[in-house]
C-alpha cells in the first residue's frame, strides 16, 4: 500500500511540473484538467495514507495459552481406582449406595497447590494439580494430576502420580518441562521430588 501511494504522488508531481514548466502554449482548459487530476490524485493518496495508518490487525487472545484454576475446577480427572470423574465447582461427590450422592466420599481439587507451565515442550502452558480423595472412613489421600493443554480451554488429565497422605506442601512449580514439589507426609517425612511427563506417566527422577 505504501509503495502505491508514493508512486501516485510521484506521478502527480511529474504532471504538475510538466504543466507549469511547459514552454508550449497549452490550452487553458487542458491545464485546468491536468491540475484537477493532480488535486484528485493528492486527495486519494491522503485518504489512502490515513486509512493505512489506522488499519490495525487485532490478535485475538488465545485462551489455550493461559489455562486457569477455573478450568481445572471443571475438568475431568482419573481417581485412585482409575475411573474418570468430572468436577463441578472443584469437587466431585461419588454416588451413594441408596441413590443420590455420598457427601463423605468425594474428590476435590486443591486449588492453592496448582502449578502452571509447559510440561510437554509445545510452548503452551499446562498444569499440574493436586487432587484429594476423601473416603467414608475419613482417610484423605492425595495425587498429582498432569493436565495437558489441548487448546480452547480444554485441559486433559493425561497422567497421575500418587502422593499418599500429605500434611503440607511447602513448594511446587513447573519449569523447563519438569515439576518440582517439596512436601511433608502425614507421618512427618519430608520429601523433595521432581517429575517429568513421559507419555501418559509422571516419572519421578
C-alpha positions as CSV (number, residue, x, y, z in Angstrom):
1,X,0.0,0.0,0.0
2,X,2.8,2.5,0.9
3,X,4.6,1.9,-2.4
4,X,1.4,2.6,-4.3
5,X,0.8,5.8,-2.5
6,X,4.4,7.0,-3.2
7,X,4.1,6.1,-6.9
8,X,0.8,8.0,-7.2
9,X,2.3,11.1,-5.6
10,X,5.3,11.0,-7.8
11,X,3.2,10.8,-10.9
12,X,1.1,13.7,-9.7
13,X,4.2,15.8,-9.1
14,X,5.6,14.9,-12.5
15,X,2.3,16.1,-14.2
16,X,2.3,19.3,-12.1
17,X,5.9,20.1,-13.0
18,X,5.3,19.3,-16.7
19,X,2.2,21.6,-16.9
20,X,3.8,24.5,-15.0
21,X,7.1,24.3,-16.8
22,X,5.8,23.6,-20.2
23,X,7.2,26.0,-22.9
24,X,4.4,25.2,-25.2
25,X,1.1,27.1,-25.1
26,X,-1.3,24.6,-23.7
27,X,-4.9,25.5,-23.8
28,X,-6.2,26.8,-20.5
29,X,-8.8,24.0,-20.4
30,X,-6.1,21.3,-20.7
31,X,-4.1,22.9,-17.9
32,X,-7.2,23.1,-15.7
33,X,-8.0,19.4,-16.3
34,X,-4.4,18.4,-15.5
35,X,-4.4,20.4,-12.3
36,X,-7.7,18.9,-11.3
37,X,-6.3,15.4,-11.9
38,X,-3.3,16.2,-9.8
39,X,-5.5,17.5,-7.0
40,X,-7.6,14.4,-7.1
41,X,-4.5,12.2,-7.0
42,X,-3.2,14.0,-3.9
43,X,-6.6,13.7,-2.2
44,X,-6.8,9.9,-3.0
45,X,-3.2,9.5,-1.7
46,X,-4.1,11.4,1.5
47,X,-7.2,9.2,2.1
48,X,-5.2,6.0,1.5
49,X,-2.4,7.0,3.8
50,X,-4.9,7.8,6.6
51,X,-6.7,4.5,6.1
52,X,-3.4,2.6,6.2
53,X,-2.3,4.5,9.4
54,X,-5.5,3.5,11.2
55,X,-5.6,-0.1,9.9
56,X,-4.9,-2.5,12.7
57,X,-5.0,-6.2,12.8
58,X,-6.2,-7.3,16.2
59,X,-4.6,-10.5,17.5
60,X,-7.3,-12.3,19.4
61,X,-6.2,-13.7,22.8
62,X,-5.6,-17.5,22.6
63,X,-7.3,-18.9,25.6
64,X,-5.3,-22.1,25.4
65,X,-2.1,-20.1,26.1
66,X,-3.2,-19.3,29.7
67,X,-5.1,-22.0,31.4
68,X,-6.5,-21.1,34.8
69,X,-7.8,-22.6,38.0
70,X,-11.5,-22.1,36.9
71,X,-10.8,-24.5,34.0
72,X,-9.3,-27.0,36.4
73,X,-12.3,-26.8,38.7
74,X,-14.5,-28.0,35.9
75,X,-12.1,-30.6,34.4
76,X,-12.2,-34.4,34.4
77,X,-9.7,-36.5,36.5
78,X,-8.7,-40.1,37.0
79,X,-9.5,-41.1,40.5
80,X,-7.4,-43.7,42.5
81,X,-9.5,-46.5,41.1
82,X,-8.9,-45.4,37.5
83,X,-12.4,-44.1,37.0
84,X,-12.8,-40.7,35.2
85,X,-14.8,-38.2,37.2
86,X,-15.7,-34.6,36.3
87,X,-15.6,-31.9,38.9
88,X,-18.3,-29.3,39.4
89,X,-17.0,-26.2,41.3
90,X,-13.8,-28.1,42.1
91,X,-15.4,-31.2,43.6
92,X,-17.0,-34.5,42.7
93,X,-19.3,-36.4,45.0
94,X,-19.5,-40.1,44.5
95,X,-22.9,-41.8,44.2
96,X,-24.4,-43.2,47.4
97,X,-25.4,-46.8,47.7
98,X,-29.1,-45.9,48.2
99,X,-29.1,-43.2,45.5
100,X,-28.1,-39.6,45.5
101,X,-24.6,-38.6,46.4
102,X,-22.3,-39.5,49.3
103,X,-21.1,-36.3,50.9
104,X,-18.4,-38.2,52.8
105,X,-16.9,-39.7,49.6
106,X,-15.5,-37.1,47.2
107,X,-12.6,-36.0,45.1
108,X,-11.6,-32.3,45.4
109,X,-9.1,-30.1,43.6
110,X,-6.6,-28.4,46.0
111,X,-6.7,-25.0,44.3
112,X,-3.8,-23.4,46.1
113,X,-1.4,-26.3,45.2
114,X,-1.7,-25.8,41.4
115,X,1.3,-25.1,39.2
116,X,1.2,-23.8,35.6
117,X,3.9,-24.2,33.0
118,X,4.8,-26.1,29.8
119,X,5.1,-29.8,30.5
120,X,5.3,-31.2,27.0
121,X,7.5,-28.6,25.3
122,X,4.8,-27.3,22.9
123,X,5.1,-23.7,24.1
124,X,1.6,-23.8,25.7
125,X,1.0,-23.7,29.4
126,X,-0.1,-26.9,31.0
127,X,-0.8,-27.5,34.7
128,X,0.0,-29.9,37.5
129,X,-2.8,-30.1,40.0
130,X,-3.1,-31.9,43.4
131,X,-6.4,-33.7,44.0
132,X,-7.6,-35.1,47.3
133,X,-9.8,-38.1,47.7
134,X,-11.8,-38.3,50.9
135,X,-13.5,-41.6,51.7
136,X,-16.2,-42.6,54.2
137,X,-13.7,-43.8,56.7
138,X,-12.2,-40.3,56.9
139,X,-9.0,-41.2,55.0
140,X,-7.5,-38.5,52.8
141,X,-5.1,-39.4,50.0
142,X,-3.5,-37.1,47.5
143,X,-2.3,-37.4,43.9
144,X,-0.7,-35.3,41.3
145,X,-2.7,-34.8,38.1
146,X,-0.8,-33.7,34.9
147,X,-3.2,-31.6,32.9
148,X,-2.1,-31.1,29.3
149,X,-3.4,-28.1,27.3
150,X,-5.4,-29.4,24.4
151,X,-6.4,-25.8,23.3
152,X,-9.6,-23.9,23.6
153,X,-9.6,-24.1,27.3
154,X,-9.5,-27.9,27.4
155,X,-7.1,-29.4,30.0
156,X,-6.8,-33.2,29.8
157,X,-5.6,-35.3,32.7
158,X,-3.1,-37.4,30.9
159,X,-1.2,-38.8,33.9
160,X,-1.4,-39.1,37.7
161,X,1.0,-39.9,40.4
162,X,0.1,-41.0,44.0
163,X,1.5,-38.8,46.8
164,X,-0.2,-40.8,49.7
165,X,-1.2,-38.8,52.7
166,X,0.0,-35.2,52.9
167,X,0.4,-32.9,55.8
168,X,1.6,-29.9,53.9
169,X,3.0,-28.8,50.5
170,X,5.8,-26.2,51.0
171,X,6.9,-25.7,47.4
172,X,5.8,-26.6,43.9
173,X,6.4,-25.3,40.4
174,X,6.6,-26.3,36.7
175,X,9.7,-25.2,34.9
176,X,11.8,-26.4,32.0
177,X,9.3,-29.2,31.3
178,X,9.5,-30.6,34.8
179,X,7.5,-30.4,38.0
180,X,9.2,-29.8,41.4
181,X,7.4,-30.4,44.7
182,X,8.5,-30.3,48.3
183,X,6.1,-31.7,50.8
184,X,5.6,-33.3,54.2
185,X,3.7,-36.5,54.7
186,X,1.3,-37.3,57.4
187,X,4.0,-39.3,59.3
188,X,6.3,-36.2,59.4
189,X,8.6,-37.3,56.5
190,X,9.8,-34.5,54.2
191,X,10.2,-35.3,50.5
192,X,11.5,-33.4,47.6
193,X,10.6,-34.9,44.2
194,X,11.0,-33.9,40.5
195,X,8.7,-35.3,37.9
196,X,8.7,-35.2,34.1
197,X,5.8,-36.2,31.8
198,X,6.6,-39.2,29.7
199,X,3.6,-40.1,27.5
200,X,0.8,-40.9,30.0
201,X,3.0,-41.2,33.0
202,X,4.5,-38.8,35.5
203,X,8.0,-40.2,36.0
204,X,9.9,-39.3,39.2
205,X,13.6,-38.5,38.8
